[in-house]
Amino acid sequence: MNSPGSSLFLRRLAASDAVGAFTFLAGAFAVNRAGVAWPDIARLVFAYGLTVLGPGLVITRRFPTLTRVGRLSVAFTAGLAAQLLGWAVGVATGQTWLVLVTPALFAGLWELAFRRLAPAPRTQETAEAPRSRWWAVGALLVSSAVALHSLALTLWRITPLDRHLRWYQDMEWHVAISALAMHQVPPTDPQSAAEGPLSYHWFSNAHGAALSLASGVDIDAVSVVAWFLPVGLATLGLAYEMGLALCRSALAAALAPLLIAVPPVALFSEVIDTGSTFALIWLSPSHLFSLPLCLLLTWVVIIILRTPRVPVPTAALALLLALMGPGTKVSILPTLMGGLGIVTVHALWRRRGVVRPIVLGAVGGAIVLGTAPLFAGGGGGSIFLLGATARQLRPWRELQKMGREPGFDVLALFVVALLATYAVILFVAAIDDVVARSMFIGMFLVAVAAMFALAHPSLSQVYFMRGLQPVSAVFIAWGFVALVNGARRRSDTRAVALAAGIIGGASFGVALVWQRTSVYEHLAPLRMSRMAPISGVVLLLALVSIVLLARRKRHPRAALALGASVLGYSLAAPVLATAYTMTPEYAPVVKPTNPPTATSPLTEDELEAGRALAQANPESSLVATNVHCAAVVTVDHCDARGFWVSAITRSPVDIGAWAYSSSARIRNGVGGYRYMYQPYYDTTAFAQNERAFSAPDRQVLDALAARGVRYLYADSRASRVSPELADLTTTIFSSPTVSVYELRPPSKAASSAS
């Protein structure tokens, strides 16, 4: 094996290096096309190298990797921890230069601490070390291209930096947090400042803030364009390296990133789908940011469980990554702890190897409990509900509209049909590595339990499974390769490949035909006469699959034929979906409307006023606004997701768009309204806020000032704005529809009035 610290590793050039260079240049070009200027791209590359990649290379110097792609992906992921530390130190002290310096200092201390405990390994060659192949590197390039295409279409095309389209509201919410994170550690809720620190997994926002501070690039360009591509590519690179290292196979290395970019899902009906098999959800920054961490932490934990003597740097790396877990995505550590639970049970049965999984699980549990107040608020409003995800999907609601509440038998059929979409997970049974297999099974069971026992108001419980998808891709690839290797022991390699290709292609064709039928597309009219046969067929296929996999060593060719058919069928739906994104019909169409809607573009006055306030308020002082609703116009029980004021002004808002606040989520369902339609929790403060715009006087403005408010953003499209407001404040920006004011200190106001 080539040690990552060896001179041979640094000298050797491989096909993956050329692919890496090409991907870097193509990615830079795509980022430029998305609106980021070339000088800004250069500054971003420098900031990433100084605050993420450089420190990461030092921190992971002793971590064994096989390719340069894997080395850089591992280093990038670990380096994010150093960057977050630099962000916290720099923002907390008010010294921006520390954002640049702290990661390097941390990496230097790390190297000094472990230099004597674990010297960097020397160059050595082993016959067992697997080698990457050109076609495997080609598969990595294809998966990167598919991911980049998906990113450009699903995020960059609908969030133009010039804002000629109305952004998806969640991106505005995240930009507002990132802007505030440039001034606060930890950030408060920029939409509802009175509620205090933001309880949410906001490390992706801190990453954006750190990158903006380190590079000087605008927070919009960083938050919706710049950081997504390197994080996505690191995810694919890690999957490639994990497939090569764990499975010792170039085929697994090729399949793993492909199965992330084009995730397999065995759909028997388009409407019976949890939507949780796709990992690259670009419109969910916190989820996307968590993917490489989940992959690397899973890999490190498996190494710790399997290694006879755990190197101290490896254990320290596991702790560093685990500490990042809750702030990155709260589902990461609970999912890993489920895997450790199954490993513990297996160790108890074997009566050896019990201590390590118990210790790792205890450390993970302590981190989860200790950080819950800071990061677990996103789960507010969740309840325990049997069959939760099945009950929240459209088919279940359609059955309810027919006049009767579905019973337990219907729920069981729905759950079976939904679980069938994960048919490719059965490949994991073919993996001979008991520790790794047990680890993944436990993680998968936790994700399933979360989906079918926990109901989040926004169906966010499916992110347990979405976050696991890259790990699933690695294990699915590993299991499929195990089936191929089993068949190769009985037959010629070319014959095995040809047979698997024919069977998989035929199954893929059958799926394409089925998925173009009206029964598949609509399952309408929805009747049990259609649900029951589908579930019955699914159960029968699952039974046959389990029997064949259990007897795969006796019937390896039959097991491979089953695997090829399942994989072929499961790839049809994602391939069709990917092909659809390349059609002209996929382009977003947004037209101005009057009165405004939740998706109509903002006016030029609104944008100019926001920029003027951002320029006048560089310290992010508190702002009051009369804009709360996604459709701009303020009405009772509106969709309170008008996050754009805080995003454009780069300022926290006293009472802004509170839909995602802790107070709103915990009141989900009150009065028959979902959390985003709930009124603001403090009705007195809200009435006072509105009166400051519609009927202002000295007393109400002084009350806002006492709450910390310094500026007012007044939009006449939202509600009436009194002309008297200009006489009581200092005007910063004025237009026919939008104005920005600065409150006068009470003493100054009183003297001017007299």
N, C-alpha and C positions, 0 to 999 in steps of 0.2 A: 504494500500500500504506500502511496506517496503521501508523506506527511505534509499538511498544509503549510508548515513553516519551512519546508525544505527548499534548497536552491533548485533542485530538479523540478519541483512543482512550479516554481516561478519561471523557469526557462522553457518548459515544455509548452508548445502551442498545439492546440487541438481544434477540431471542427467546432466545438462548443465555444471557443474563444471568438472565432469569426462570426458565429451566430450571435454571440453576446454583443459584439461591436456593432453588427448590423441592427440588432434590436434596439440598442441605445440610440443610434442615429435615427432610426425610424420613429422611435418614441419621441425624441426631441423635435423632429419635424411635425409629428402629430400634435404635440403640445403647442408648438408655434401656430399651427393651423387653428387651434382652439382659442387663440387670442393672446398668448403670452409671447412677448417680444424676445428676440434672440439674446440681447444683453441680460434680460431677466432670467432666461434659461441658464445662461452661464453662471449667474450669481447663485441660482438654485443648485446647480451641480456642485459648485464650490461649497455651499452650505451643507449639502448632504455629505460630501466627502469629509468635511471637517467635524461635523457634529454627529454623524451617524455611522458612515461606512468606516472611516479611519478608526474611531474608538472600537467599533465592532470587530474589526480585524484583530485588534490587540486582545480584546476580551475573549474571543473564540479561537485564539491562536493554538490552543491545545485540544480543540475539538476535532475529531477525525472526520475529514471529508475526502471524497474521491475525485471530484471535478472542480474546476475553477468556478463554474456556475453555482455549484453547491456551496463552495467556500464563501463566495460573495453574498449569496442569499442568507446563509447562516449569520454572517457578520452583520448584514443590514438589519436583520430582525433583532439580534442582540443589541446592536448599536442604538436602537430606538430607546432602550432603557436609559442609556447614557445621555441621549439628547433630552429626554423628559426630565432627568435630573438637572441638566443645565438650564432648561426652561424654568424650573421651579426656583433655582438659586438666583438666576438673573432677574426674574420678575419680582420675586420677594424682596430682593435688595434694591431694586430699581436701577441696577447696573446691567445694561443690555450686553455689554462686552462679555459678561460672565456666561451668557448663553452659548457663546462660541468657545470659551476657554474651559469651562467646567467639564464637558464630555472628555476632552483630552486628559485633563487632570485625573478624572475618575479612572480612565483606561490605564494611565500610568501607575496609579496606586494599585489597581488590579494586577498588573504585571509584576510589580514589586512584591505583592503579597504571595503570589503563587510561583515565583521564579524558583525558589528553593524547594517548595513543597512538591512541585511537579514540573521539572524542566521540559522544555519543548522537545517533542520526539525528533529523532534524526531520520534522515532519509532511509527508507528500506523498501525493498520490492518483495512482494509475496505472490506466489502463483495463484492464490485463491482470490486475489483482489479482482473484482469484476471490472470490465472495461466498457466505457460508453461506446456506442456505435454511431455511425454517421446518420443512419435512419432514425435512431432514437433522438439525436440532436435535431434532426429535421422535424420530428413530432413535437419537440419542445418549441421550435420556431412556429409551427402551425398553430399550436395552442396559444402562443403569445399573440399571433396575428388575430386569431378569433377573439381573444380577450380585448385587444386594443380596438377592434371593430365594435365590439359590444360597448366598450366604454365611450367611444365617440358618439355612438347612436343614442344610448340610453341616458347619458349624463351630459356630455359636452354640447350636444345639439339642442338640448332643451334648457340649458343654463348658460346662454351666451353672456360673455363678460360685459357687453354693451347694454344688456338687459332689454333688448327689443322684444323679447318674450318674457312673460311672467314666469319666474322660476318656480319649480316644485317647492312647496312651502317648507318641507323639511330641510332643504339645502339652505334656505334663508335662516332657519332656526340654528343650524350648525354654524353658519358664518357668524351669526351674532355671538355665539358662545366663544368662537375662536377669537373674534375681535376683542371681547372682554378678557379672555385669557392672556392677552398681551399686556394686561395691567393688573390682574388679580390672580392670586394663588391661595386657595382654590377659587375658581370663578363662581360668582353668584348666578342666579337665574336672570339672564338679561331681559326676560319678558315679564318678570314679576319680582322686582328687586326686594320687595318687602318680605318675601319668603326665605331670604337668606341664601346660604351656599347651595349650589346646584347639586342635588343628589342624583347622579347619572354617571354612566361610564363615559367620561369626557376626555379620555387620553387622546383620542383622534383629534379633538379640537385643540388640545395642548400641543400636539405635534404640529398642527397647522400654524399655531401661534409662534412656536419655536422656530419653525422654518421661515416664517415671515420676518421675525426679528433678526434672525441670523443672515438672511439674504437681502433684506430691504425690499422684497417684492410685495406688492399689494396683497392684502389678506383674501380678497375675492379670488385672485388668480391662484393663490396657494390652495385655498379651501375647496374649490370646485374643479380645478384642473390639475395642478402640479403634482400633488402627492399621491394621487390614486394610481397612476401608472407604475411608479417604482414599487409600491406595496403590492400591487397585483402581480407584477413580474417576480417579485421575491417569493410570493406564494407558489407560483408555477415552478420556479427554480428549486424551492424546497421540496416540492412534491417529486420532482425529477430526481433529486439527490436521495431522498428517502426511499424511493423505489429501487434505486441502484444499491443503496447501502443495506437496507433491510432484507430485500428479496434476493440481492446479489444477481440481478438480471437486468440487462439493457431493455428487454421487452417491458418489464414493469416500469422502468424509468420512462419509457416512451408513452405508456398508457396512462400513467398517473396524471400528468398535466393535461392530457387530452380529455380525461374524464372530469377534470375541473372545468375546462372551457366548454365542453359539450357534455354536461352531466347526464348519465343514464337515468331514465325513469320509465317504469313499465306501466304506462297509462292504458287502462281498459275503457275509460271514458274521460273526456276532456274536463268534465265538471267534477269528477271525483279525483281531486288532486290537492295535496296540502300546499303545493308551491314551495316546498322546503328542500327540494333536491338541487336547487341552483345556488351556488355559493357566491358568484360574482355579482352581488346586488350593489351596483355602483351608487344607487340613490340612498344607501344606508352607510354613511361614513364610518360609524363606530363598528358596524359588522365587518366591513371590508378591512378595516385596520386590524381586526382581531385574527384574521385568517392565518398569516404567517406565524403569529405567536402561538396559536393553537397547534399548528403543525410542529413547530420546533419544540415546544414544551412536551408534546406527546412523544416525540422522538427521544428527547433527553431522558424522560421518565422510563421509557422502555430500555434504554441503555443502562440506566441505574439498576433496574430490576434484573437485567440479564448478566451484568458484569460481575465476575467473582469478587473483585476488589474495586470499589468505586473511586476514581480519582477525585481529589478534593476540588479541583477547578470545575469538574462536571457537576458535582453537587452544588457548588456555588452558583453555577450558571442556571441550574434548575430553580434555585431559590430566587435569583434575580428575575427570571421569566415569570415565576409564580407571583411575585410581588406586583408585576405588571398586569396580571390577569384580571382582577376585578375592575380596575379602571379602564381596561381595554374592552372587555365584555364580561358581564357578570356571570354568564353561563359557562365560561371556560373551565374554571376550577371545579364547580359541581359535576360537570360532565367527566372530567378526569378522575374525580374522586369515585364516581361510579365504576370506572374501569379498575381503579385500585381496589375497590370492594370485591369485585369478581376475582381479581388476582389473589387477594387475601383468602377468599373462600377456597380457591384451588390450592393455595399453599397450605392451608389447614388440613385439607384432604390428603395432601402428600406428606404433611408433617415436616416440612422444611421451607425455608425462605419466607417466613411469616413476618419478620420484623420490618423489613424494608417497606413493603406496601402499607403497613400500619403507620409507620413513622411518616411516610410521604402523605398519606391521607390525613393524619393529624395536623401536619404543617399546613396543608391546603385548607382544612377546616378552620384553623386558627386565623389564616389570612382572610378567608371569606367573612367570618364573624367580625373580625377586627375592622374591616374596611366597609362593612355594610352601610353604616350611616352616610359615608361619603359617596358610594357608588350604586347602591341598590334601589334608589328611588324610582328608576324607570319601570319597575314591576308593580308600582302602585295601581290599585284597582283590580289586581288579579284575584281570582277565586279558585278554589278546588272544585272541579266539575268532571264527573265521569264522562269520558268520551269527548272532552272539551273541543278539540279541533274539528271533529266530525260534526258537532252541534253548531259550529260557527260558520260552516261553509254553505254556499248557496243552495245545494240540493236539499239540505236539511230544512232550510227556511222555506223552500218551495213546498216541501211536504207539509209543513205547518200551515201554509196558506190554503192548503186543500181542505182544511177544516178539522183535522185531528192531530193530536200530539203524537209523534212517532214513539213507539215503545222500545223496550230493551232489545227485542229481536231485530228491529230496524237499525238500532245503534250498533249492534254486533256486526251486522252486514256491512254497514258503512266503515267501521273500523277495520274489518278484514280487507275490504276493497282498498282502503287507504294504505294499509300496511303492505299490500301487494305491490304498490308502486316502488317499494324498496327491494324488489326481487333479487337484484344483483348483489345485495348484501350477503346472500347465501354463499357466495364464492368464498367468504372468509372461513367457512368450515373446512376448506381444503388446505388452509395454512397449517403447517406442521409445528411452527413455533408457538408453543403453548402459552408462554407469557404474553407475547404480543397479541395473540388471538384472544386471550381472556381479557386483556386490557381493552381491546376495541369492542368486544361484545358488551362489556360493562358500560362503556361510554355510549354505545348505541342504545342500550336499554334505558339509560337515564334520559336520553333525548326523546325516546318514544314515550316514556312516562311523563315527561314534561308536556309533550304535545297532547296527550290524551287524559291528563289529570289536572292540568293547569290552564285556566282560561284567562287570557289577558284581553283587555278591551279592544286592542288593535291586532289581535291574533299573533302577538309577538312571541308567544311560546314556541312558534315554529323556528325561531332563530337558534334554539338549542340544536336542532337538526341541521339548519343551514350552516352554522358555525362548524359543525362536525364534517361537513361534506368534503373538504379537501383531504382530511384524514381518511374518510371513507373511500375516496378515489384511490389513495395509495393502497389501502387494504383490498379493495376490489381488484386492482391491477395485480397485486401480490397473489390473491387467490386464483385469479384466472391463469396466471403463469404457472401456478402449482398444478392446475388441471392440465395445462399444455405439457408440462414436464412429465406428468404421470402417463399421458398418452404416448409421449415420445419413447418411453421405455419399452413399449409394445410395438411401435410402428416407426417407419421412416419419418424423419423430421419434415421433409417436404410434403409427404402424404398427410401428415397431421395438419400442417398449415393450410393445405388445399381443402381438406375436409372441413376444418373449422371455418374457413372463409366461405365455402359454399353454404354451409348450414346457417352461419350468421347472416349472410347476404339474403338467403331465402326468408329467414325470420324477419329481417329488416323490411323486405318487400311485402310480406304479409301484413306487417304493422302499418306500412304506408297505405295499403289498400283499406284496412280496417279504419284507420284514423281519418279517412275521407268520407266515411258514411255518416248519415244523419243521426243514427243511434249513438255513435261515438261522440259526435260534436255536441249533441243536446241532451241525450238520454231523456227525450221528451216525446210524449208525456211521461213524466217520472212515475213509474209503477213498480211495485214489488215484483211483478212478473218479469221485469227486466233486471232488477237488482239481484234477486236470488240466484238466477243462473250464473251471473258474472261472479258472484261470491263463491258459488259452488265450484265453478271451474278453477278459480284462484286457489281454493283449498286443495283441490285434487292435484293441481300442478305443484303446489308447495309440498304436498306429501311425497309425490314422486321425486321432486328435487332433493328433499332431505334424505330419502332412501338411497338415491343414486350417489349423493355426496358422501353418505356414511359408508357406502361400499365402493368408493372411488378406486381403491387399490385393487379390487377384484375386477371392476369394470371401468377402467380409466377412459376408454374411448367413448363409452356411453356418457360418462360424466362430463367429458369435454364437449360432446355434442349438445348436451343440455346447457352447459355454460355458454357455448357459442350462440345457441338459439335465444337464450335469455338476454345476452348482451346485445345481440342484433335487434331484437324487439325493443329493448330499452333505449336504444340510440335513435330510434325513428322520430320520436316526439321532439327531442332537443335539436336534431338536425333540421326538421321542418321549421321549428321556431327560429333557428339561426338563419335559415334561408329566407324566412319572411322578413327579417330585419333588413335584408338587402333589397327589398322591393320599394318602389316609389310610394306605395300606400302607407308606409311606416312613418313618413315624414310628419312632424307635428304641425297642426294647423291651429293657430290661435288668432281670433279676430277681435278687434276692439268692440266693446258692447257698452250700451248706456241704457239703463243703469249698469254699473260694473258688476262683474261676476268674480268668482274665486280664481278664475284663470285669465281674465282679461288683463292686457298689459297695463303697467303703471304709466301715468302721464309723465310728460317731460318735466312739468312743474314739480311733481312728487320726487322725481329722481334728482333734479337740481337742488331742491330744498334739502334732501338727504345729504347730498355732497357738501352743501354749504354748512350744514350742522356738523358733519364729520370734521371739516376743516376748522371750524370754530371751537370744537370740543376735543382737542388732542388728548386730554387726560381722561376721557370717557366719564365725565360727570353725568349725574342722573338726569334723565329726560322724562317729561310728561307728554302724552299724546292722546288725541281723541280717536286714533285708529286702533281697532282691536280685531275686527272681523276680516276673514279671508276675502269676502266680497266688498270690502272697504266700508260700505254703509253700516253704521252701528244700529242694530236692532236687537231685541230681546232674544236670547237663546240662539244667537248666530254661531256660525262655525268660527270660533275664536282662534284662528290660525293666521292672522295677519302679521306674520313675523318680520315682514320686510322693513318696517320702520327701524327697528333695532339693527338689522343687518346693514342697511344702507347708511345709517348715521354713525355706525361703529360705536354705538352708545347703549348702555343699559337703560331700560325703560321702567319707570316706577310701576305703572299699571299698563301693560301693553297687551300682547296677545297671549293669554294665559292657558291656552288649551292643553299644553304639555306640562303644566306646573303640577307639583305634588298635590296641591289642594284640589285641582280639577280631577286628577286621576282617581283619587280616593273617593270622590263623590260620583263616580261613574254609575249611571242608572238612577240617580236621585231624580224624582219627578218624571221618570220615563225618558230622560235625556242621557245620551252618551256623554263622556267626559268632555269632548271638545265643544259641546253645546251648553255646558253648565255656566251659570253666571259667575262673575268674580266673587271669591269667597267673602270679601269684606265689602258689603254693600254700602256702608257709610263712606269708606274711602273712595269707592268707585263713583258714588254720586258727587262727592267733592271734586274728584278729578274732572268729571264731565261739566260741572258748573264752572270750572275755571276757564273753559272754552266758550260755553254758550252764554253765561251770565257772570262774567268775572267781576270781582271787586278786590279791594286791597286785602281783606281778611282771608279770602279763599286762596289768593296767591301766596300770602304769607304762610298759610298752612301747608301748601305744597313745598315752599322753601324749607319749612321745618322738617319735612320728610326727606330732605336732601336734594330736591329737584332744583336744577339750575336753568334748564332750557325747556321750551315748549315747541312741539311740532304739531301745527294745527292744519288739518286738511278738511276743507269744506265739503269734500265728497263723503266724508265719514259722518259728520254731523254739523250743526250750525256753529259757526265761529263768529263771535261778536266783534264788531269793529272797535269796540272800546278796549279790546285786549292790547292793541297797538299803543294806546295812550298810557297803559299801566306798566308796560315793559319796554325793553330796548329791542328794536327790530334788527334781526340778523339777515333775514331773507324775506322777500315779499313777492308774491305773484297773485294773479286773480283768484287762484283756488287754494294755494298752499303758502303758509308763512311759518317762519321760524323766529322765535322770540327768546330773549334772555331775561330772566327775572331780575328785578332790581333788589338790592338789599333793602330790608324794611326801613332802616334809618334814612337811606337815600330817597326812598319813595316818599316817606313822610315829609322830608324837607322840601322836595320838589312840589308836593301837593300844597304845602303852605305858601 
